[in-house]
Amino acid sequence: MIKEFKLKNQTKVLIETLPHVKSVSVGYWINAGSIHEKSDESGVSHFIEHMLFKGTTNRTAKEIAASMDNIGGQLNAFTSKECTCFYAKVIDSHINTAIDVISDMIKNPLFSDTDITREKGVVLEEISMYEDSPEDIVHDELAKLTYDGHPLAKPILGTTNSIQSMTREQIVKYYKKHYGPSNLVISVVGNVDENEVLSLLEKEMELWLNEPITKVNELEKYIGEQFIFRTKDIEQFHVCLGFPNVKRESKDHYSMLVLNNILGGSMSSRLFQKIREEMGMVYSIYSYPSNYLNSGMMTIYAGMNPNEALNVINTIINEIDLIKQECITETECYTAKEQLKGNYILSLESTSSRMINYGRSQILTNKIKTQDEILEKINAVTLDDIKNLIPKILDYNKINVSCISNFEENNETYIQIKNIIKQLNR
């Protein structure tokens, strides 16, 4: 059972003791991601994630790496649009090292000018590597289109210009504004003694009293029927279709997950079975939901030979039409729910997955749902729930489309795609 605590400096702590394992996963979750960045700060959340590995007032970068390698542990981090997480997985007897190292990284970063200059080169290479992946780019292009003018439209990595122009003053200012006890959740899962963990954390965090200020801009009205076409010297045609989705804490959240599983969220989904398995027109096709504080998006992605682009898009639309006109069957609903429950339960086999589930839920929603609550909510989804949700999500009047291929924007295929989308629901 997961238990919640609060340290003297107001840091929230989640602990779940699992006596049957020999490992411990520890995650420090900071309420800072690209959604919190101002227009001149693009990429700073991710850049700070990198910088915290570059050394502290107590350890060099090499000593940080060695501290985990020497005990056979794993240390890593990631930045998302809404938060940043620093995490470690160690043998249970080394929990003190994991807490000591990550606490030091979070509290005492150096941000030296030399390291900043060097790490800019690393991040610029990461951006270049990302630019070589059109499947990733096409999703970011869709976000730019859908959330234009809002931080959600920005790439998490930032841009070449924003990274090159970033100053130490900007970095330190952002760090002080977002890194602090009231903006931190620590999630610990594994074979631990909760009193020992709390004692270690109190000792490490007692003098960290920075009070950050985090504010997320409200999202303006969703605008649909937009297109973005990007030309790139590549072999495949990549396309994303975006629809409005429910926000994170919507009562329709679990109905949406079931609908997504049926549409394109699994190998047995309608899109995968029809377009890949039956027609053989794509290697990769899937759908997935994004849910934020006050908005969301349902995305359908496909990558194909450029000659198949129109056929694939028309077939995707035909499958959506079938769902809208005939809805889905009781069997599909049952199967999708079983898939969701199975995937969720299997994820709980890992201390890392449990730590991530608890930490992300707490930092983003300020609450933890128990295993029984989640399974209960999935079981409670009915066919009528999905029928009522379909027209709200699969709304052609709010569809956005992003494409990447070696076509120019005035290519006949692009013109036909625009015409197909504009004629929908007329």
C-alpha positions as CSV (number, residue, x, y, z in Angstrom):
1,M,0.0,0.0,0.0
2,I,1.3,3.4,-0.9
3,K,1.6,5.9,2.0
4,E,1.9,9.7,1.8
5,F,4.1,11.8,4.1
6,K,5.3,15.4,4.2
7,L,8.8,16.4,5.3
8,K,9.4,19.4,7.6
9,N,10.3,21.6,4.6
10,Q,6.9,20.6,3.0
11,T,8.2,18.2,0.4
12,K,5.7,15.5,-0.4
13,V,6.9,11.9,-0.1
14,L,5.3,8.7,-1.3
15,I,6.5,5.3,-0.1
16,E,5.4,1.8,-0.9
17,T,7.1,-1.1,0.8
18,L,7.5,-4.3,-1.2
19,P,9.2,-6.9,0.9
20,H,9.3,-9.5,-1.8
21,V,11.8,-7.6,-4.0
22,K,15.4,-6.7,-3.6
23,S,15.5,-3.4,-5.4
24,V,14.3,0.2,-4.7
25,S,13.3,2.8,-7.2
26,V,13.5,6.5,-6.2
27,G,12.1,9.4,-8.2
28,Y,12.3,13.1,-7.5
29,W,9.5,14.8,-9.5
30,I,9.8,18.5,-10.1
31,N,6.8,20.5,-11.3
32,A,8.7,22.1,-14.2
33,G,8.4,21.3,-17.9
34,S,8.2,23.0,-21.2
35,I,4.6,24.2,-20.4
36,H,6.1,26.5,-17.8
37,E,8.6,28.2,-20.1
38,K,8.2,31.7,-21.4
39,S,8.8,32.5,-25.0
40,D,12.5,33.3,-24.5
41,E,13.0,30.2,-22.3
42,S,12.3,27.4,-24.7
43,G,14.2,24.3,-23.8
44,V,15.4,25.5,-20.4
45,S,13.6,22.8,-18.4
46,H,15.3,20.1,-20.4
47,F,18.6,22.0,-20.3
48,I,18.5,22.1,-16.5
49,E,17.9,18.4,-16.4
50,H,21.2,18.0,-18.2
51,M,23.0,20.5,-16.0
52,L,22.1,18.7,-12.8
53,F,24.3,15.8,-13.9
54,K,27.3,18.2,-14.5
55,G,28.3,18.6,-10.9
56,T,27.3,20.0,-7.6
57,T,29.1,21.8,-4.7
58,N,29.9,18.3,-3.3
59,R,30.5,16.1,-6.4
60,T,32.0,16.4,-9.9
61,A,30.1,15.0,-12.9
62,K,32.4,12.0,-12.8
63,E,31.7,11.4,-9.1
64,I,28.0,11.5,-9.7
65,A,28.2,8.8,-12.4
66,A,30.7,6.7,-10.4
67,S,28.5,6.8,-7.3
68,M,25.9,4.8,-9.1
69,D,28.2,2.6,-11.2
70,N,30.1,1.6,-8.1
71,I,27.0,0.0,-6.6
72,G,25.5,-1.4,-9.8
73,G,22.7,1.2,-9.7
74,Q,21.0,3.1,-12.5
75,L,20.6,6.9,-12.6
76,N,18.7,8.9,-15.2
77,A,16.2,11.6,-15.8
78,F,13.6,12.9,-18.3
79,T,11.8,16.1,-19.0
80,S,8.2,16.2,-20.3
81,K,5.9,19.0,-21.2
82,E,4.7,19.2,-17.6
83,C,7.4,17.9,-15.3
84,T,10.9,16.7,-14.8
85,C,12.0,13.5,-13.1
86,F,15.3,12.4,-11.7
87,Y,15.3,8.7,-10.8
88,A,17.5,5.9,-9.6
89,K,17.1,2.1,-9.2
90,V,19.4,0.4,-6.8
91,I,19.7,-2.7,-4.6
92,D,17.8,-2.2,-1.5
93,S,20.9,-2.0,0.7
94,H,22.0,1.1,-1.3
95,I,18.9,3.3,-0.8
96,N,21.0,5.8,1.2
97,T,23.3,6.4,-1.8
98,A,20.4,6.9,-4.2
99,I,18.8,9.5,-1.9
100,D,22.1,11.2,-1.1
101,V,23.1,11.6,-4.8
102,I,19.8,12.8,-6.2
103,S,19.2,15.2,-3.3
104,D,22.6,16.7,-3.9
105,M,21.9,17.1,-7.6
106,I,18.6,18.7,-7.0
107,K,19.8,21.1,-4.2
108,N,23.3,22.0,-5.1
109,P,23.9,22.3,-8.9
110,L,26.9,24.3,-10.0
111,F,25.8,25.7,-13.3
112,S,29.3,26.6,-14.2
113,D,29.9,28.7,-17.3
114,T,32.2,26.0,-18.7
115,D,29.7,23.2,-18.2
116,I,26.9,25.4,-19.7
117,T,28.9,26.0,-22.9
118,R,29.9,22.4,-23.2
119,E,26.3,21.1,-22.6
120,K,24.9,23.5,-25.2
121,G,26.9,21.5,-27.7
122,V,25.4,18.2,-26.4
123,V,21.8,19.5,-26.5
124,L,22.3,20.9,-30.0
125,E,23.5,17.5,-31.1
126,E,20.4,16.0,-29.5
127,I,18.2,18.5,-31.5
128,S,20.1,17.5,-34.7
129,M,19.5,13.8,-33.9
130,Y,15.8,14.6,-33.4
131,E,15.7,16.4,-36.7
132,D,16.8,13.1,-38.3
133,S,13.6,11.4,-37.0
134,P,10.6,12.6,-39.1
135,E,8.3,10.3,-37.1
136,D,9.1,12.5,-34.0
137,I,9.0,15.8,-35.9
138,V,5.5,15.2,-37.3
139,H,4.0,15.0,-33.8
140,D,5.7,18.2,-32.8
141,E,4.4,19.9,-35.9
142,L,0.9,18.9,-34.9
143,A,1.4,20.3,-31.4
144,K,2.6,23.6,-32.9
145,L,-0.5,23.7,-35.1
146,T,-3.0,22.8,-32.3
147,Y,-1.5,24.8,-29.4
148,D,-0.2,27.8,-31.4
149,G,0.6,30.7,-29.0
150,H,0.7,28.4,-25.9
151,P,3.8,26.7,-24.3
152,L,2.3,23.3,-25.2
153,A,3.3,24.1,-28.8
154,K,7.0,24.3,-28.0
155,P,9.4,21.4,-28.4
156,I,10.7,20.1,-25.1
157,L,14.3,20.3,-26.4
158,G,14.0,23.9,-27.4
159,T,15.3,25.2,-30.7
160,T,18.8,25.7,-32.0
161,N,18.4,29.5,-31.5
162,S,16.9,29.3,-28.0
163,I,19.7,27.0,-26.8
164,Q,22.5,29.0,-28.4
165,S,21.2,32.3,-26.9
166,M,20.4,30.9,-23.4
167,T,22.4,32.6,-20.6
168,R,23.5,31.4,-17.2
169,E,21.3,34.1,-15.6
170,Q,18.2,32.7,-17.4
171,I,19.0,29.2,-16.3
172,V,19.6,30.1,-12.6
173,K,16.5,32.3,-12.5
174,Y,14.3,29.5,-13.9
175,Y,15.9,27.0,-11.5
176,K,15.2,29.2,-8.5
177,K,11.7,29.8,-9.7
178,H,10.7,26.2,-10.1
179,Y,13.0,24.0,-8.0
180,G,12.0,23.9,-4.3
181,P,10.2,21.7,-1.7
182,S,6.7,22.9,-2.5
183,N,7.3,21.9,-6.2
184,L,8.8,18.5,-5.4
185,V,7.4,15.0,-5.0
186,I,9.6,12.1,-4.0
187,S,8.4,8.7,-4.8
188,V,10.0,5.6,-3.3
189,V,9.0,2.0,-4.1
190,G,10.8,-1.3,-3.1
191,N,12.1,-3.2,-0.2
192,V,12.5,-0.3,2.2
193,D,11.8,0.6,5.8
194,E,9.6,3.7,5.6
195,N,11.0,5.2,8.8
196,E,14.5,4.8,7.6
197,V,13.6,6.4,4.2
198,L,11.9,9.3,6.0
199,S,14.9,9.8,8.3
200,L,17.3,9.9,5.3
201,L,15.1,12.3,3.4
202,E,14.6,14.7,6.4
203,K,18.4,14.8,6.8
204,E,19.0,15.5,3.2
205,M,16.3,18.0,2.6
206,E,16.0,19.9,5.9
207,L,18.0,22.9,4.8
208,W,16.5,23.2,1.4
209,L,13.9,25.9,1.8
210,N,13.6,27.6,-1.6
211,E,10.0,28.6,-2.3
212,P,9.4,28.3,-6.1
213,I,6.5,29.9,-8.0
214,T,4.9,27.7,-10.7
215,K,2.2,29.0,-13.0
216,V,0.7,27.3,-16.0
217,N,-0.9,29.5,-18.6
218,E,-4.6,28.8,-19.4
219,L,-5.0,27.2,-22.9
220,E,-7.0,29.3,-25.3
221,K,-9.8,27.9,-27.5
222,Y,-8.9,24.8,-29.5
223,I,-8.8,25.7,-33.2
224,G,-9.4,23.0,-35.8
225,E,-9.2,22.4,-39.6
226,Q,-5.5,23.5,-39.9
227,F,-2.8,22.0,-42.0
228,I,1.0,22.0,-41.9
229,F,3.2,20.4,-44.6
230,R,6.9,20.1,-44.2
231,T,9.3,19.2,-46.9
232,K,12.2,16.9,-45.9
233,D,14.5,14.7,-48.0
234,I,13.1,11.4,-46.7
235,E,11.7,8.2,-48.3
236,Q,8.5,7.9,-46.3
237,F,5.4,10.0,-45.9
238,H,4.5,10.7,-42.3
239,V,1.1,12.0,-41.2
240,C,-0.6,12.9,-37.9
241,L,-4.3,13.6,-37.6
242,G,-5.2,15.4,-34.3
243,F,-8.6,15.6,-32.6
244,P,-9.6,17.4,-29.4
245,N,-9.5,15.2,-26.4
246,V,-10.7,15.3,-22.8
247,K,-8.6,17.0,-20.1
248,R,-6.7,15.0,-17.6
249,E,-9.2,14.8,-14.8
250,S,-12.3,14.4,-17.0
251,K,-15.0,12.0,-16.0
252,D,-14.6,10.5,-19.5
253,H,-10.9,9.7,-19.0
254,Y,-11.3,5.9,-18.9
255,S,-13.9,5.8,-21.6
256,M,-11.4,7.7,-23.8
257,L,-8.7,5.1,-23.0
258,V,-11.1,2.3,-24.1
259,L,-12.0,4.2,-27.3
260,N,-8.4,4.8,-28.1
261,N,-7.5,1.1,-27.6
262,I,-10.3,0.2,-30.1
263,L,-9.3,2.8,-32.6
264,G,-5.5,2.5,-32.8
265,G,-4.0,1.8,-29.4
266,S,-3.2,-1.9,-29.8
267,M,-2.3,-4.5,-32.4
268,S,-5.9,-5.7,-32.5
269,S,-7.2,-2.1,-33.0
270,R,-9.3,-1.3,-36.1
271,L,-6.7,0.9,-37.7
272,F,-3.8,-1.6,-37.2
273,Q,-5.8,-4.6,-38.4
274,K,-7.3,-2.8,-41.4
275,I,-4.5,-0.7,-42.7
276,R,-1.4,-2.8,-41.8
277,E,-2.6,-6.4,-41.5
278,E,-5.4,-6.5,-44.1
279,M,-4.2,-4.0,-46.6
280,G,-0.5,-4.0,-46.0
281,M,-0.1,-0.2,-46.7
282,V,1.9,0.8,-43.7
283,Y,4.5,-0.6,-41.2
284,S,3.5,1.8,-38.4
285,I,0.1,3.1,-37.5
286,Y,-1.3,3.9,-34.1
287,S,-3.3,6.3,-32.0
288,Y,-2.6,7.7,-28.6
289,P,-4.2,10.3,-26.2
290,S,-2.5,13.3,-24.7
291,N,-4.2,14.8,-21.6
292,Y,-3.2,18.0,-19.9
293,L,-4.6,20.2,-17.1
294,N,-7.3,21.8,-19.2
295,S,-7.0,20.3,-22.7
296,G,-6.1,17.2,-24.6
297,M,-5.5,15.7,-28.0
298,M,-6.2,12.4,-29.7
299,T,-3.5,11.7,-32.3
300,I,-3.5,9.2,-35.1
301,Y,-0.1,8.6,-36.7
302,A,0.9,6.6,-39.9
303,G,4.1,6.2,-41.9
304,M,4.0,4.9,-45.4
305,N,5.2,5.0,-49.0
306,P,4.3,8.4,-50.5
307,N,2.3,6.6,-53.2
308,E,0.0,5.2,-50.5
309,A,-0.6,8.5,-48.7
310,L,-4.1,9.2,-50.1
311,N,-5.2,5.6,-49.7
312,V,-4.1,5.5,-46.1
313,I,-5.7,8.8,-45.1
314,N,-9.0,7.8,-46.9
315,T,-9.0,4.5,-45.1
316,I,-8.3,6.1,-41.7
317,I,-11.3,8.4,-42.3
318,N,-13.5,5.4,-43.4
319,E,-12.6,3.6,-40.2
320,I,-13.5,6.7,-38.2
321,D,-16.8,7.0,-40.1
322,L,-17.6,3.4,-39.3
323,I,-17.0,4.0,-35.6
324,K,-19.1,7.2,-35.7
325,Q,-22.0,5.6,-37.6
326,E,-22.1,2.1,-36.1
327,C,-20.2,2.7,-32.9
328,I,-18.5,-0.3,-31.5
329,T,-19.5,-3.7,-30.3
330,E,-19.8,-5.1,-26.8
331,T,-17.1,-7.5,-27.6
332,E,-14.7,-4.8,-28.6
333,C,-15.5,-2.8,-25.5
334,Y,-14.9,-5.9,-23.3
335,T,-11.6,-6.8,-25.0
336,A,-10.3,-3.2,-24.9
337,K,-11.0,-3.0,-21.1
338,E,-9.3,-6.3,-20.5
339,Q,-6.2,-5.1,-22.5
340,L,-6.1,-1.9,-20.4
341,K,-6.4,-3.8,-17.1
342,G,-3.8,-6.4,-18.2
343,N,-1.3,-3.7,-19.3
344,Y,-1.8,-1.8,-16.0
345,I,-1.4,-4.9,-13.8
346,L,1.7,-6.1,-15.6
347,S,3.3,-2.6,-15.3
348,L,3.0,-3.0,-11.5
349,E,5.5,-5.9,-11.6
350,S,8.3,-3.3,-11.8
351,T,9.3,-1.0,-8.9
352,S,10.3,1.6,-11.5
353,S,6.8,1.5,-13.1
354,R,5.1,1.8,-9.8
355,M,7.4,4.7,-8.7
356,I,6.6,6.5,-12.0
357,N,2.8,5.9,-11.7
358,Y,2.7,7.3,-8.2
359,G,5.1,10.2,-8.7
360,R,3.5,11.4,-12.0
361,S,0.0,11.1,-10.6
362,Q,0.9,13.1,-7.4
363,I,2.8,15.8,-9.2
364,L,0.2,16.3,-11.9
365,T,-3.1,15.7,-10.1
366,N,-2.1,16.0,-6.4
367,K,-3.6,12.6,-5.6
368,I,-2.9,8.9,-5.9
369,K,-5.4,6.4,-7.3
370,T,-5.1,3.0,-5.8
371,Q,-4.9,-0.2,-8.0
372,D,-8.5,-1.1,-7.1
373,E,-9.8,2.4,-8.0
374,I,-8.2,2.3,-11.4
375,L,-9.4,-1.2,-12.2
376,E,-12.9,-0.3,-10.9
377,K,-13.0,2.8,-13.2
378,I,-12.0,0.7,-16.2
379,N,-14.6,-1.9,-15.4
380,A,-17.2,0.8,-15.1
381,V,-16.9,2.0,-18.7
382,T,-20.0,1.1,-20.7
383,L,-20.8,1.0,-24.4
384,D,-23.1,4.0,-23.9
385,D,-20.2,6.0,-22.3
386,I,-18.2,5.4,-25.4
387,K,-21.1,6.2,-27.7
388,N,-21.6,9.5,-26.0
389,L,-17.9,10.3,-26.2
390,I,-17.2,9.5,-29.9
391,P,-18.8,12.7,-31.4
392,K,-16.9,14.8,-28.8
393,I,-13.5,13.5,-29.8
394,L,-13.8,12.4,-33.4
395,D,-15.1,15.8,-34.6
396,Y,-14.1,16.5,-38.1
397,N,-14.7,20.2,-37.6
398,K,-11.8,20.3,-35.2
399,I,-9.3,18.0,-37.0
400,N,-5.7,19.2,-37.6
401,V,-3.3,17.5,-39.9
402,S,0.5,17.6,-40.1
403,C,2.6,15.9,-42.8
404,I,6.2,15.4,-43.6
405,S,7.6,14.0,-46.9
406,N,9.8,14.9,-49.8
407,F,6.8,16.6,-51.5
408,E,6.7,20.4,-51.9
409,E,3.6,22.1,-50.3
410,N,2.0,22.7,-53.7
411,N,2.2,19.0,-54.5
412,E,-1.0,17.4,-55.8
413,T,-1.1,14.9,-53.0
414,Y,-1.1,17.7,-50.4
415,I,-3.8,19.6,-52.3
416,Q,-5.9,16.4,-52.4
417,I,-5.4,15.9,-48.6
418,K,-6.6,19.4,-47.9
419,N,-9.6,18.8,-50.0
420,I,-10.4,15.5,-48.3
421,I,-10.2,17.1,-44.9
422,K,-12.2,20.2,-45.9
423,Q,-15.0,18.1,-47.3
424,L,-15.5,16.1,-44.1
425,N,-18.7,16.6,-42.2
426,R,-20.2,18.9,-44.8
